[in-house]
Amino acid sequence: MMLLLDTHVWVWYLENDRKRLAKKVAEHVAAAESAGEVFVSDISFWEVANKSTKEKLFSMDAVVWLQRAAEAPALRYIPVERAALIQSTRLAGTPPRDPADRILIATAQLNGASLVTADKQILAYARREQGISIYDAGS
């Protein structure tokens, strides 16, 4: 079972803030971690870098945090591929407006992954549309 972590879930995961994850979701992540099936999109690196220019996210410089995150042993990283960029513009219905969210949804679809998120807009979109596998990280 391939899991793609949304950016905030990735941060929670690496900051050992797993209590923010619903118990059942934490169990799925742990099982996927054991199987080497926990992924993060490179768009999440951009999101963290972008947000860190506006607010302090970590107790260390975001660049240092991102360098350490890239070396996290239990995670695998997915580059942002052209197919995901194109798919993100062709999502069914009314997807979230945030381009990074759209890219994450498209990346999950193209890789047959379940997206782990607590983002209310992504969750609402997944409830409206078929073919989107989501784990609600917050419930």
Helices and strands as residue ranges (DSSP letters): E 3-5, H 7-14, G 18-20, H 23-34, E 38-41, H 43-52, H 62-70, E 76-78, H 82-88, H 99-111, E 114-117, H 120-128, E 134-136
